[in-house]
Amino acid sequence: MIRIPLLIKFPGDKGPVGRVRALTQTIDLLPTILDLCQAPYPREEVQGRSLLPLLTGEADKINDYIFARTTGTLPAYVVHDLRWALLLYEGGKLRALYDLTADPWQTRNVIEEQPERAAELIEVFRRFALAQRNPPLHFVDAEAATRDLPPVPEVRMSEESRRELKALGYLD
């Protein structure tokens, strides 16, 4: 579900470096497209990192870790680096760790054998979670779901934005 190839065709004769094996996320697409179009944007306000340095060979990695959320019967977050995948299930108690080098099909949970690595990835997830507007800490701590979160600031929409969204069919 999270290993999806991305193919990019550069315009003109200039092309990318070829196949790149790096950790990327869908949130990296927006800054990548904006950089490819040489469009200005507020980099500090955009979540994700441009993949252009990977595509041009200026860098061999953009992210040390990636995060993905699964839905379904057992919602989970996946924390992934090039070797390990940690699954944190909602409620904070059920977890699984897979060594992707030794077990690419993720058939053997090694969390009991690798507690230090699991703890490291849990801390990586905790830092990621705390950077979110609504921190999904209930994936690492069952008590977190019942704690008070800081209030989300109220956002007021201008009449012009309301008219535009209504014209596009997003509002009644």
DSSP file (Angstrom, degrees, kcal/mol; ACC not computed):
  #  RESIDUE AA STRUCTURE BP1 BP2  ACC     N-H-->O    O-->H-N    N-H-->O    O-->H-N    TCO  KAPPA ALPHA  PHI   PSI    X-CA   Y-CA   Z-CA
    1    1 A M              0   0    0      0, 0.0     3,-0.1     0, 0.0     0, 0.0   0.000 360.0 360.0 360.0 -22.2    0.0    0.0    0.0
    2    2 A I        +     0   0    0      1,-0.1     2,-1.0    66,-0.1     0, 0.0   0.443 360.0  82.9-116.5   1.2    2.9    2.4    0.5
    3    3 A R        +     0   0    0      2,-0.0    -1,-0.1     0, 0.0     0, 0.0  -0.776  57.8 153.5-103.2  88.1    5.4    1.2   -2.2
    4    4 A I        -     0   0    0     -2,-1.0     2,-0.1    -3,-0.1     0, 0.0  -0.966  41.7-125.3-120.4 124.7    4.0    2.9   -5.2
    5    5 A P        -     0   0    0      0, 0.0     2,-0.5     0, 0.0    -2,-0.0  -0.406  18.2-154.3 -69.5 145.0    6.2    3.8   -8.2
    6    6 A L        -     0   0    0     -2,-0.1     2,-0.5     2,-0.0    -2,-0.0  -0.986   6.8-164.3-119.9 122.2    6.3    7.5   -9.3
    7    7 A L        -     0   0    0     -2,-0.5     2,-0.4     2,-0.0     0, 0.0  -0.923   6.3-174.6-109.6 129.3    7.2    8.1  -12.9
    8    8 A I        -     0   0    0     -2,-0.5     2,-0.6    47,-0.0    -2,-0.0  -0.989  10.6-160.2-127.0 128.2    8.1   11.6  -14.0
    9    9 A K        -     0   0    0     -2,-0.4     6,-0.1     6,-0.1    -2,-0.0  -0.935  16.4-144.2-106.7 116.9    8.8   12.7  -17.5
   10   10 A F        -     0   0    0     -2,-0.6     2,-0.1     1,-0.1    -2,-0.0  -0.525  23.4-110.2 -76.5 146.0   10.8   15.9  -17.8
   11   11 A P  S    S+     0   0    0      0, 0.0     3,-0.4     0, 0.0    -1,-0.1  -0.444  79.7   1.1 -72.0 151.7    9.9   18.3  -20.6
   12   12 A G  S    S-     0   0    0      1,-0.2    -2,-0.1    -2,-0.1     0, 0.0  -0.257 115.8 -42.7  72.9-158.2   12.4   18.7  -23.4
   13   13 A D  S    S+     0   0    0      2,-0.1     2,-0.3    -2,-0.0    -1,-0.2   0.732 107.7  95.9 -82.4 -24.6   15.7   16.9  -23.6
   14   14 A K        -     0   0    0     -3,-0.4    -4,-0.0     1,-0.0     0, 0.0  -0.510  57.4-179.6 -72.7 130.1   16.7   17.2  -20.0
   15   15 A G        -     0   0    0     -2,-0.3    -6,-0.1     1,-0.1    -2,-0.1  -0.786  28.6 -91.2-127.1 169.8   15.8   14.2  -18.0
   16   16 A P        -     0   0    0      0, 0.0    40,-0.2     0, 0.0    -1,-0.1  -0.161  45.5-100.1 -72.3 174.0   16.0   12.8  -14.5
   17   17 A V        -     0   0    0     38,-2.2     2,-0.4     1,-0.2    39,-0.1   0.615  63.3-110.0 -72.8 -13.1   18.8   10.8  -13.2
   18   18 A G  S    S+     0   0    0     37,-0.2     2,-0.3     2,-0.0    -1,-0.2  -0.917  76.2   9.8 118.2-148.2   17.0    7.5  -13.7
   19   19 A R        -     0   0    0     -2,-0.4     2,-0.4    -3,-0.1     0, 0.0  -0.515  64.7-165.3 -74.1 133.4   15.7    5.2  -11.0
   20   20 A V        -     0   0    0     -2,-0.3     2,-0.8     2,-0.1    35,-0.0  -0.974  11.7-160.2-121.8 130.6   15.8    6.6   -7.5
   21   21 A R        +     0   0    0     -2,-0.4     2,-0.3    39,-0.1    -2,-0.0  -0.844  44.2 125.3-110.4  93.8   15.4    4.5   -4.4
   22   22 A A        -     0   0    0     -2,-0.8     2,-0.6    39,-0.1    39,-0.1  -0.958  65.4 -95.7-145.5 160.5   14.5    7.0   -1.7
   23   23 A L        +     0   0    0     40,-0.5    40,-0.7    -2,-0.3    39,-0.4  -0.704  52.3 162.3 -82.8 120.6   11.7    7.5    0.9
   24   24 A T        -     0   0    0     -2,-0.6     2,-0.3    38,-0.1    42,-0.0  -0.891  21.9-153.7-134.1 164.7    9.0    9.9   -0.5
   25   25 A Q    >   -     0   0    0     -2,-0.3     3,-1.9    24,-0.2     4,-0.3  -0.913  33.9-108.9-135.4 161.6    5.4   10.7    0.4
   26   26 A T  G >  S+     0   0    0     -2,-0.3     3,-1.8     1,-0.3     4,-0.5   0.818 116.3  66.2 -62.3 -28.5    2.5   12.0   -1.5
   27   27 A I  G 3  S+     0   0    0      1,-0.3    -1,-0.3     2,-0.2     3,-0.2   0.654  91.3  65.7 -67.6 -11.6    2.8   15.3    0.4
   28   28 A D  G <> S+     0   0    0     -3,-1.9     4,-1.4    20,-0.2    23,-0.5   0.604  84.7  75.2 -81.2 -11.6    6.1   15.7   -1.5
   29   29 A L  H <> S+     0   0    0     -3,-1.8     4,-2.9    -4,-0.3     5,-0.3   0.920  88.2  55.1 -69.4 -43.7    4.3   16.0   -4.8
   30   30 A L  H  > S+     0   0    0     -4,-0.5     4,-2.5     1,-0.2     5,-0.2   0.957 111.7  41.7 -58.0 -54.8    3.0   19.5   -4.4
   31   31 A P  H  > S+     0   0    0      0, 0.0     4,-2.2     0, 0.0    -1,-0.2   0.846 114.6  54.5 -63.4 -28.8    6.4   21.2   -3.7
   32   32 A T  H  X S+     0   0    0     -4,-1.4     4,-2.7    17,-0.2    -2,-0.2   0.948 110.1  44.5 -65.9 -48.4    8.0   19.0   -6.5
   33   33 A I  H  X S+     0   0    0     -4,-2.9     4,-2.1     1,-0.2     6,-0.2   0.911 113.3  51.1 -63.3 -42.5    5.5   20.1   -9.1
   34   34 A L  H  <>S+     0   0    0     -4,-2.5     5,-2.8    -5,-0.3     4,-0.3   0.906 112.1  47.0 -62.6 -40.6    5.8   23.7   -8.0
   35   35 A D  H ><5S+     0   0    0     -4,-2.2     3,-1.0    -5,-0.2    -2,-0.2   0.904 110.0  52.7 -67.1 -40.5    9.6   23.5   -8.3
   36   36 A L  H 3<5S+     0   0    0     -4,-2.7    -2,-0.2     1,-0.3    -1,-0.2   0.869 113.7  43.6 -61.6 -35.4    9.4   21.8  -11.7
   37   37 A C  T 3<5S-     0   0    0     -4,-2.1    -1,-0.3    -5,-0.2    -2,-0.2   0.463 109.8-127.3 -85.5  -2.1    7.2   24.7  -12.9
   38   38 A Q  T < 5 +     0   0    0     -3,-1.0    -3,-0.2    -4,-0.3    -4,-0.1   0.855  53.7 159.2  55.0  38.0    9.5   27.2  -11.2
   39   39 A A      < -     0   0    0     -5,-2.8    -1,-0.2    -6,-0.2     2,-0.1  -0.754  42.0-119.7 -91.0 133.7    6.4   28.6   -9.4
   40   40 A P        +     0   0    0      0, 0.0    -1,-0.0     0, 0.0    -5,-0.0  -0.460  42.1 161.6 -71.0 144.9    7.1   30.6   -6.3
   41   41 A Y        -     0   0    0     -2,-0.1     2,-1.6     5,-0.0     3,-0.1  -0.978  51.1 -93.5-157.8 156.6    5.4   29.3   -3.1
   42   42 A P    >>  -     0   0    0      0, 0.0     3,-2.1     0, 0.0     4,-0.8  -0.567  39.4-170.4 -77.0  90.3    5.9   29.8    0.7
   43   43 A R  G >4 S+     0   0    0     -2,-1.6     3,-0.8     1,-0.3     0, 0.0   0.824  81.3  56.1 -51.9 -39.4    8.2   26.8    1.3
   44   44 A E  G 34 S+     0   0    0      1,-0.2    -1,-0.3    -3,-0.1     0, 0.0   0.696 109.3  47.6 -70.7 -17.0    7.9   27.1    5.1
   45   45 A E  G <4 S+     0   0    0     -3,-2.1     2,-0.5     2,-0.1    -1,-0.2   0.546  94.3  87.8 -98.5  -9.2    4.1   26.8    4.9
   46   46 A V  S << S-     0   0    0     -4,-0.8     2,-0.3    -3,-0.8    -5,-0.0  -0.799  72.2-138.5 -96.8 125.4    4.0   23.8    2.6
   47   47 A Q        +     0   0    0     -2,-0.5   -17,-0.1     2,-0.0     2,-0.1  -0.621  69.8  39.4 -78.8 139.8    4.1   20.4    4.2
   48   48 A G  S    S-     0   0    0     -2,-0.3     2,-0.4   -18,-0.1   -20,-0.2  -0.276  81.1 -99.9 105.1 164.9    6.4   18.0    2.2
   49   49 A R        -     0   0    0    -24,-0.1   -17,-0.2    -2,-0.1   -24,-0.2  -0.962  34.1-103.9-127.4 141.5    9.7   18.4    0.5
   50   50 A S        -     0   0    0     -2,-0.4     4,-0.2   -19,-0.2   -21,-0.1  -0.379  18.6-154.7 -63.2 136.8   10.5   18.8   -3.2
   51   51 A L  S >> S+     0   0    0    -23,-0.5     4,-2.2     1,-0.2     3,-1.0   0.444  70.3 102.1 -89.0  -2.2   11.8   15.7   -4.9
   52   52 A L  H 3> S+     0   0    0      1,-0.3     4,-2.1     2,-0.2     6,-0.3   0.873  75.7  55.7 -53.8 -42.9   13.6   17.8   -7.5
   53   53 A P  H 34>S+     0   0    0      0, 0.0     6,-2.0     0, 0.0     5,-1.3   0.859 110.1  47.5 -60.2 -31.4   17.0   17.3   -5.8
   54   54 A L  H X45S+     0   0    0     -3,-1.0     3,-0.8     4,-0.2    -2,-0.2   0.922 112.0  49.4 -68.6 -44.0   16.5   13.5   -6.0
   55   55 A L  H 3<5S+     0   0    0     -4,-2.2   -38,-2.2     1,-0.2   -37,-0.2   0.774 114.2  44.0 -69.7 -27.5   15.4   13.7   -9.7
   56   56 A T  T 3<5S-     0   0    0     -4,-2.1    -1,-0.2    -5,-0.2    -2,-0.2   0.466 113.5-113.0 -96.3  -2.5   18.3   15.8  -10.7
   57   57 A G  T < 5S+     0   0    0     -3,-0.8    -3,-0.2    -4,-0.5    -2,-0.1   0.547  84.2 120.0  84.2   7.0   20.9   13.8   -8.8
   58   58 A E  S   <S+     0   0    0     -5,-1.3     2,-0.3    -6,-0.3    -4,-0.2   0.722  81.1  22.1 -75.4 -20.7   21.7   16.6   -6.4
   59   59 A A        -     0   0    0     -6,-2.0    -2,-0.3    -7,-0.1    -1,-0.1  -0.977  55.8-155.3-142.7 153.7   20.6   14.5   -3.4
   60   60 A D  S    S+     0   0    0     -2,-0.3     2,-0.3     1,-0.2   -39,-0.1   0.445  84.6  26.0-108.8  -3.1   20.2   10.8   -2.7
   61   61 A K        +     0   0    0    -39,-0.1    -1,-0.2     1,-0.1     3,-0.1  -0.984  43.5 176.0-154.5 152.1   17.6   11.2    0.0
   62   62 A I  S    S+     0   0    0    -39,-0.4     2,-0.4     1,-0.4   -38,-0.1   0.640  77.4  35.0-117.8 -42.3   15.0   13.7    1.1
   63   63 A N        -     0   0    0    -40,-0.7   -40,-0.5     1,-0.1    -1,-0.4  -0.928  51.2-161.7-120.4 140.6   13.3   12.0    4.1
   64   64 A D  S    S+     0   0    0     -2,-0.4    18,-0.3     1,-0.2     2,-0.3   0.776  87.3  16.2 -82.3 -30.5   14.8    9.7    6.8
   65   65 A Y        -     0   0    0     16,-0.1     2,-0.3   -42,-0.1    -1,-0.2  -0.962  66.2-154.9-138.9 153.4   11.3    8.4    7.6
   66   66 A I  E     -A   80   0A   0     14,-2.3    14,-2.4    -2,-0.3     2,-0.4  -0.931   9.2-150.7-126.3 158.3    7.9    8.4    6.0
   67   67 A F  E     +A   79   0A   0     -2,-0.3     2,-0.4    12,-0.2    12,-0.2  -0.981  14.2 176.8-130.2 137.5    4.5    8.1    7.7
   68   68 A A  E     -A   78   0A   0     10,-1.8    10,-3.0    -2,-0.4     2,-0.5  -0.996  18.1-144.1-140.5 145.3    1.3    6.6    6.3
   69   69 A R  E     -A   77   0A   0     -2,-0.4     2,-0.3     8,-0.2     8,-0.2  -0.927  13.2-160.8-111.3 132.4   -2.1    6.1    7.8
   70   70 A T  E     -A   76   0A   0      6,-3.3     6,-1.2    -2,-0.5     2,-0.2  -0.791   4.8-159.8-105.8 153.6   -4.2    3.0    7.1
   71   71 A T        +     0   0    0     -2,-0.3     2,-0.3     4,-0.2     3,-0.2  -0.691  40.9  78.0-120.9 178.0   -7.9    2.8    7.6
   72   72 A G  S    S-     0   0    0     -2,-0.2    -2,-0.0     1,-0.2     0, 0.0  -0.877  98.5 -20.3 122.8-156.2  -10.2   -0.1    7.9
   73   73 A T  S    S+     0   0    0     -2,-0.3    -1,-0.2     1,-0.3    -2,-0.0   0.890 141.1  28.0 -58.9 -42.6  -11.0   -2.5   10.7
   74   74 A L  S    S-     0   0    0     -3,-0.2    -1,-0.3    15,-0.0    -4,-0.1  -0.798  84.7-152.8-121.9  87.5   -7.7   -1.8   12.5
   75   75 A P        +     0   0    0      0, 0.0    15,-2.7     0, 0.0     2,-0.3  -0.310  26.4 169.3 -59.1 142.1   -6.6    1.8   11.7
   76   76 A A  E     -AB  70  89A   0     -6,-1.2    -6,-3.3    13,-0.3     2,-0.4  -0.967  33.7-131.0-148.8 161.4   -2.8    2.1   12.0
   77   77 A Y  E     -AB  69  88A   0     11,-2.4    11,-2.9    -2,-0.3     2,-0.5  -0.925  20.6-148.9-110.2 145.0    0.1    4.4   11.3
   78   78 A V  E     -AB  68  87A   0    -10,-3.0   -10,-1.8    -2,-0.4     2,-0.5  -0.969   5.5-163.9-114.0 128.3    3.2    3.1    9.6
   79   79 A V  E     -AB  67  86A   0      7,-2.6     7,-3.1    -2,-0.5     2,-0.4  -0.966  21.9-177.2-108.2 125.5    6.6    4.6   10.4
   80   80 A H  E     +AB  66  85A   0    -14,-2.4   -14,-2.3    -2,-0.5     2,-0.2  -0.978  19.7 168.7-133.7 131.0    9.0    3.5    7.6
   81   81 A D        -     0   0    0      3,-2.5   -16,-0.1    -2,-0.4   -17,-0.1  -0.634  60.3 -80.2-119.6-169.6   12.7    3.9    7.0
   82   82 A L  S    S+     0   0    0    -18,-0.3     3,-0.1    -2,-0.2   -17,-0.1   0.769 127.3  22.5 -66.6 -22.7   14.7    2.1    4.3
   83   83 A R  S    S+     0   0    0      1,-0.1    17,-3.3    17,-0.1    18,-0.6   0.762 118.1  50.8-110.9 -33.6   15.0   -1.0    6.5
   84   84 A W  E     - C   0  99A   0     15,-0.2    -3,-2.5    16,-0.2     2,-0.4  -0.808  49.4-165.8-118.1 148.8   12.2   -1.0    9.1
   85   85 A A  E     -BC  80  98A   0     13,-2.0    13,-2.4    -2,-0.3     2,-0.5  -0.982  10.5-167.9-130.2 120.8    8.4   -0.7    9.1
   86   86 A L  E     -BC  79  97A   0     -7,-3.1    -7,-2.6    -2,-0.4     2,-0.5  -0.934   5.7-157.3-109.2 127.3    6.7   -0.1   12.4
   87   87 A L  E     -BC  78  96A   0      9,-3.1     9,-1.8    -2,-0.5     2,-0.6  -0.916   6.2-170.4-104.7 125.6    2.9   -0.4   12.6
   88   88 A L  E     -BC  77  95A   0    -11,-2.9   -11,-2.4    -2,-0.5     7,-0.2  -0.958  13.3-151.7-116.4 112.3    1.2    1.4   15.4
   89   89 A Y  E >   -B   76   0A   0      5,-2.4     3,-2.0    -2,-0.6   -13,-0.3  -0.537  31.3 -87.3 -87.7 151.1   -2.5    0.5   15.7
   90   90 A E  T 3  S+     0   0    0    -15,-2.7     3,-0.2     1,-0.3     4,-0.2  -0.243 115.2  41.4 -54.8 136.3   -5.1    2.8   17.1
   91   91 A G  T 3  S-     0   0    0     47,-1.7    -1,-0.3    50,-0.1    48,-0.2   0.156 108.3-110.7 104.3 -16.9   -5.4    2.5   20.9
   92   92 A G  S <  S+     0   0    0     -3,-2.0    -1,-0.1    49,-0.2    50,-0.1   0.468  96.9  86.8  78.8   2.1   -1.6    2.3   21.4
   93   93 A K        +     0   0    0     -3,-0.2     2,-0.5    -4,-0.2    -2,-0.1   0.823  69.5  69.3-105.3 -38.0   -1.3   -1.3   22.5
   94   94 A L        +     0   0    0     -4,-0.2    -5,-2.4    -5,-0.2     2,-0.3  -0.726  62.7 160.6 -89.1 126.2   -1.0   -3.4   19.3
   95   95 A R  E     -C   88   0A   0     -2,-0.5     2,-0.3    -7,-0.2    -7,-0.2  -0.962  20.2-168.7-142.7 156.0    2.3   -2.9   17.4
   96   96 A A  E     -C   87   0A   0     -9,-1.8    -9,-3.1    -2,-0.3     2,-0.4  -0.992   4.2-162.3-147.3 143.8    4.4   -4.8   14.9
   97   97 A L  E     -C   86   0A   0     -2,-0.3    13,-3.0   -11,-0.2     2,-0.4  -0.995   9.4-169.1-128.6 131.9    7.9   -4.3   13.6
   98   98 A Y  E     -C   85   0A   0    -13,-2.4   -13,-2.0    -2,-0.4     2,-0.9  -0.969  21.5-139.4-125.6 137.1    9.2   -5.7   10.3
   99   99 A D  E  >  -C   84   0A   0      9,-0.4     4,-2.7    -2,-0.4   -15,-0.2  -0.833  17.6-166.4 -90.5 104.5   12.8   -5.9    9.0
  100  100 A L  T  4 S+     0   0    0    -17,-3.3    -1,-0.2    -2,-0.9   -16,-0.2   0.712  83.0  56.0 -70.9 -20.4   12.2   -5.1    5.3
  101  101 A T  T  4 S+     0   0    0    -18,-0.6    -1,-0.2     2,-0.2   -17,-0.1   0.940 120.1  28.4 -73.9 -48.6   15.7   -6.3    4.3
  102  102 A A  T  4 S+     0   0    0      1,-0.2    -2,-0.2   -19,-0.2    -1,-0.1   0.751 137.8  26.7 -82.3 -25.2   15.3   -9.8    5.8
  103  103 A D    ><  +     0   0    0     -4,-2.7     3,-2.1     1,-0.1    -1,-0.2  -0.576  62.3 168.5-141.0  70.7   11.5  -10.0    5.4
  104  104 A P  T 3  S+     0   0    0      0, 0.0    -1,-0.1     0, 0.0    -4,-0.1   0.735  81.0  55.9 -62.4 -21.8   10.2   -7.8    2.5
  105  105 A W  T 3  S-     0   0    0     -5,-0.0    -5,-0.1     3,-0.0    -2,-0.0   0.433 107.0-128.0 -89.4   1.2    6.8   -9.3    2.6
  106  106 A Q    <   +     0   0    0     -3,-2.1     3,-0.1    -7,-0.2    -6,-0.1   0.946  60.9 140.4  53.3  59.1    6.4   -8.5    6.3
  107  107 A T        +     0   0    0      1,-0.2     2,-0.5    -4,-0.1    -1,-0.1   0.567  55.4  59.6-103.6 -13.4    5.5  -11.9    7.5
  108  108 A R  S    S-     0   0    0     -5,-0.2     2,-0.5    -9,-0.1    -9,-0.4  -0.935  70.2-147.6-128.0 111.2    7.5  -12.0   10.7
  109  109 A N        +     0   0    0     -2,-0.5     3,-0.2     1,-0.1   -11,-0.2  -0.638  17.7 178.5 -74.8 119.6    6.9   -9.5   13.5
  110  110 A V     >  +     0   0    0    -13,-3.0     4,-1.5    -2,-0.5     3,-0.4   0.068  41.7 117.6-111.2  23.1   10.3   -8.9   15.2
  111  111 A I  T  4 S+     0   0    0    -14,-0.3     7,-0.2     1,-0.2    -1,-0.2   0.852  76.5  51.8 -62.4 -34.3    9.2   -6.3   17.8
  112  112 A E  T  4 S+     0   0    0     -3,-0.2    -1,-0.2     1,-0.2    -2,-0.1   0.829 113.6  44.4 -69.8 -31.2   10.1   -8.6   20.7
  113  113 A E  T  4 S+     0   0    0     -3,-0.4    -2,-0.2     1,-0.2    -1,-0.2   0.670 120.2  40.3 -85.5 -18.7   13.6   -9.2   19.3
  114  114 A Q     X  +     0   0    0     -4,-1.5     4,-2.2     1,-0.1    -1,-0.2  -0.414  63.3 148.2-128.1  56.1   14.2   -5.5   18.4
  115  115 A P  H  > S+     0   0    0      0, 0.0     4,-2.4     0, 0.0     5,-0.2   0.838  74.6  53.7 -64.0 -32.5   12.8   -3.4   21.3
  116  116 A E  H  > S+     0   0    0      2,-0.2     4,-2.2     1,-0.2     5,-0.1   0.923 110.3  46.2 -67.4 -42.7   15.4   -0.7   20.9
  117  117 A R  H  > S+     0   0    0      2,-0.2     4,-2.2     1,-0.2    -1,-0.2   0.907 113.0  50.2 -66.0 -40.9   14.6   -0.2   17.2
  118  118 A A  H  X S+     0   0    0     -4,-2.2     4,-2.3     1,-0.2    -2,-0.2   0.924 110.3  50.1 -61.9 -44.4   10.9   -0.2   18.0
  119  119 A A  H  X S+     0   0    0     -4,-2.4     4,-2.1     1,-0.2    -2,-0.2   0.889 109.5  51.7 -62.4 -39.5   11.4    2.4   20.7
  120  120 A E  H  X S+     0   0    0     -4,-2.2     4,-2.0     1,-0.2    -1,-0.2   0.930 112.1  45.2 -62.3 -46.1   13.4    4.6   18.4
  121  121 A L  H  X S+     0   0    0     -4,-2.2     4,-2.3     2,-0.2    -2,-0.2   0.835 109.8  55.2 -69.7 -32.1   10.7    4.5   15.7
  122  122 A I  H  X S+     0   0    0     -4,-2.3     4,-2.5     2,-0.2    -1,-0.2   0.911 108.7  48.5 -64.5 -41.2    8.0    5.1   18.3
  123  123 A E  H  X S+     0   0    0     -4,-2.1     4,-2.2     2,-0.2    -2,-0.2   0.890 109.1  52.8 -66.3 -38.4    9.9    8.3   19.3
  124  124 A V  H  X S+     0   0    0     -4,-2.0     4,-2.1     1,-0.2    -2,-0.2   0.921 111.5  46.9 -59.9 -44.1   10.1    9.3   15.7
  125  125 A F  H  X S+     0   0    0     -4,-2.3     4,-3.3     2,-0.2    -2,-0.2   0.907 108.2  55.3 -65.0 -40.9    6.4    8.9   15.4
  126  126 A R  H  X S+     0   0    0     -4,-2.5     4,-2.4     1,-0.2    -2,-0.2   0.913 108.9  47.5 -59.1 -43.4    5.8   10.8   18.6
  127  127 A R  H  X S+     0   0    0     -4,-2.2     4,-0.9     2,-0.2    -1,-0.2   0.912 113.7  48.1 -63.9 -41.9    7.8   13.8   17.2
  128  128 A F  H >< S+     0   0    0     -4,-2.1     3,-0.8     1,-0.2     4,-0.3   0.934 111.8  50.1 -60.9 -46.8    5.8   13.6   13.9
  129  129 A A  H >< S+     0   0    0     -4,-3.3     3,-1.7     1,-0.3    -2,-0.2   0.900 106.6  54.0 -61.5 -42.8    2.5   13.4   15.8
  130  130 A L  H 3< S+     0   0    0     -4,-2.4    -1,-0.3     1,-0.3    -2,-0.2   0.707 101.7  60.0 -67.8 -18.5    3.2   16.4   17.9
  131  131 A A  T << S+     0   0    0     -4,-0.9    -1,-0.3    -3,-0.8    -2,-0.2   0.523  90.2  93.2 -84.1  -5.4    3.9   18.5   14.8
  132  132 A Q  S <  S-     0   0    0     -3,-1.7    -3,-0.0    -4,-0.3     0, 0.0  -0.534  84.5-121.7 -88.9 154.9    0.4   17.8   13.6
  133  133 A R  S    S+     0   0    0      1,-0.3    -1,-0.1    -2,-0.2    -4,-0.0   0.918 113.9  26.1 -59.2 -44.6   -2.6   20.1   14.2
  134  134 A N  S    S-     0   0    0     15,-0.1    -1,-0.3    18,-0.0    -3,-0.1  -0.839  96.7-138.7-118.7  90.4   -4.4   17.3   15.9
  135  135 A P        -     0   0    0      0, 0.0     2,-1.6     0, 0.0     3,-0.3  -0.251   1.0-144.2 -57.0 122.7   -1.7   15.0   17.2
  136  136 A P    >   +     0   0    0      0, 0.0     3,-1.5     0, 0.0     4,-0.1  -0.273  48.7 143.1 -81.7  52.8   -2.6   11.3   16.6
  137  137 A L  G >>  +     0   0    0     -2,-1.6     3,-2.2     1,-0.3     4,-2.0   0.670  51.0  82.2 -68.5 -16.5   -0.9   10.3   19.9
  138  138 A H  G 34 S+     0   0    0     -3,-0.3   -47,-1.7     1,-0.3    -1,-0.3   0.570  80.4  68.2 -67.7  -4.6   -3.6    7.7   20.6
  139  139 A F  G <4 S+     0   0    0     -3,-1.5    -1,-0.3   -49,-0.2    -2,-0.2   0.636 115.3  24.7 -84.1 -15.0   -1.6    5.4   18.2
  140  140 A V  T <4 S+     0   0    0     -3,-2.2     2,-0.4     1,-0.3    -2,-0.2   0.529 130.1  39.3-118.2 -14.2    1.2    5.3   20.8
  141  141 A D    >X  -     0   0    0     -4,-2.0     3,-1.2     1,-0.1     4,-0.5  -0.934  59.8-157.5-143.7 113.3   -0.7    6.0   24.0
  142  142 A A  G >4 S+     0   0    0     -2,-0.4     3,-0.5     1,-0.3     4,-0.2   0.801  97.2  55.2 -61.0 -29.4   -4.2    4.6   24.8
  143  143 A E  G >> S+     0   0    0      1,-0.2     3,-1.4     2,-0.1     4,-0.7   0.715  88.3  78.9 -75.6 -21.0   -4.8    7.4   27.3
  144  144 A A  G X4 S+     0   0    0     -3,-1.2     3,-0.8     1,-0.3    -1,-0.2   0.818  82.9  62.8 -61.4 -32.8   -4.0   10.2   24.7
  145  145 A A  G << S+     0   0    0     -3,-0.5    -1,-0.3    -4,-0.5    -2,-0.1   0.778 105.6  46.2 -65.1 -25.1   -7.5   10.0   23.1
  146  146 A T  G <4 S+     0   0    0     -3,-1.4    -1,-0.2    -4,-0.2    -2,-0.2   0.569  92.6  97.7 -95.7  -8.9   -9.2   11.0   26.3
  147  147 A R  S << S-     0   0    0     -3,-0.8     2,-0.4    -4,-0.7    -3,-0.0  -0.430  84.9-100.6 -76.7 153.6   -6.9   13.9   27.1
  148  148 A D        -     0   0    0     -2,-0.1    -1,-0.1     3,-0.0    -2,-0.1  -0.600  35.3-152.8 -74.2 128.6   -7.8   17.5   26.2
  149  149 A L        -     0   0    0     -2,-0.4     3,-0.1     1,-0.1   -15,-0.1  -0.688  33.3 -89.1 -93.7 155.1   -6.1   18.7   23.1
  150  150 A P        -     0   0    0      0, 0.0    -1,-0.1     0, 0.0     2,-0.0  -0.343  57.3 -93.6 -60.1 146.0   -5.5   22.4   22.6
  151  151 A P        -     0   0    0      0, 0.0     3,-0.0     0, 0.0    -3,-0.0  -0.318  34.7-119.7 -65.0 143.0   -8.5   24.1   20.9
  152  152 A V        -     0   0    0     -3,-0.1     3,-0.1     1,-0.1   -18,-0.0  -0.699  36.2-111.3 -80.0 128.1   -8.3   24.3   17.1
  153  153 A P        -     0   0    0      0, 0.0     2,-0.3     0, 0.0    -1,-0.1  -0.305  31.0-111.3 -63.5 143.3   -8.5   28.0   16.2
  154  154 A E        -     0   0    0      1,-0.0     2,-0.5    -3,-0.0     0, 0.0  -0.557  28.6-150.3 -75.2 135.4  -11.7   29.1   14.4
  155  155 A V        -     0   0    0     -2,-0.3     2,-0.5    -3,-0.1    -1,-0.0  -0.931   4.1-150.7-110.5 127.4  -11.1   30.0   10.8
  156  156 A R        -     0   0    0     -2,-0.5     2,-0.4     0, 0.0    -2,-0.0  -0.835   9.7-143.4 -99.7 132.7  -13.4   32.6    9.3
  157  157 A M        -     0   0    0     -2,-0.5     2,-0.0     1,-0.0    -2,-0.0  -0.783  16.5-124.3 -96.4 135.0  -14.1   32.4    5.6
  158  158 A S     >  -     0   0    0     -2,-0.4     4,-2.4     1,-0.1     5,-0.1  -0.348  21.6-116.8 -71.1 157.6  -14.4   35.6    3.5
  159  159 A E  H  > S+     0   0    0      1,-0.2     4,-2.7     2,-0.2     5,-0.2   0.877 116.5  55.6 -62.1 -37.6  -17.6   36.1    1.5
  160  160 A E  H  > S+     0   0    0      2,-0.2     4,-2.4     1,-0.2    -1,-0.2   0.929 109.4  45.6 -62.1 -44.9  -15.6   36.0   -1.7
  161  161 A S  H  > S+     0   0    0      2,-0.2     4,-2.7     1,-0.2     5,-0.2   0.907 111.7  52.7 -63.9 -41.2  -14.2   32.6   -0.8
  162  162 A R  H  X S+     0   0    0     -4,-2.4     4,-2.2     2,-0.2    -2,-0.2   0.919 110.5  47.5 -60.1 -44.7  -17.6   31.4    0.2
  163  163 A R  H  X S+     0   0    0     -4,-2.7     4,-2.6     2,-0.2    -2,-0.2   0.917 112.5  49.3 -62.6 -43.8  -19.0   32.5   -3.2
  164  164 A E  H  X S+     0   0    0     -4,-2.4     4,-1.5     2,-0.2    -2,-0.2   0.922 112.5  46.7 -63.4 -44.0  -16.2   30.9   -5.1
  165  165 A L  H  <>S+     0   0    0     -4,-2.7     5,-2.6     1,-0.2     6,-0.8   0.871 112.6  50.6 -66.1 -36.1  -16.6   27.6   -3.2
  166  166 A K  H ><5S+     0   0    0     -4,-2.2     3,-1.1    -5,-0.2    -2,-0.2   0.911 108.1  52.2 -66.5 -42.4  -20.3   27.7   -3.8
  167  167 A A  H 3<5S+     0   0    0     -4,-2.6    -1,-0.2     1,-0.3    -2,-0.2   0.823 109.1  51.1 -62.2 -31.4  -19.8   28.3   -7.5
  168  168 A L  T 3<5S-     0   0    0     -4,-1.5    -1,-0.3    -5,-0.2    -2,-0.2   0.542 120.4-111.1 -83.9  -6.3  -17.6   25.3   -7.6
  169  169 A G  T < 5S+     0   0    0     -3,-1.1    -3,-0.2    -4,-0.4    -2,-0.1   0.561  86.9 115.6  91.2   9.1  -20.2   23.2   -5.9
  170  170 A Y  S   <S+     0   0    0     -5,-2.6     2,-0.3    -6,-0.2    -4,-0.2   0.729  75.1  41.3 -83.1 -22.5  -18.4   22.7   -2.6
  171  171 A L              0   0    0     -6,-0.8    -2,-0.2    -9,-0.1    -1,-0.0  -0.915 360.0 360.0-124.3 151.6  -21.0   24.6   -0.5
  172  172 A D              0   0    0     -2,-0.3    -1,-0.1    -3,-0.0    -6,-0.0   0.444 360.0 360.0 -84.0 360.0  -24.8   24.7   -0.6
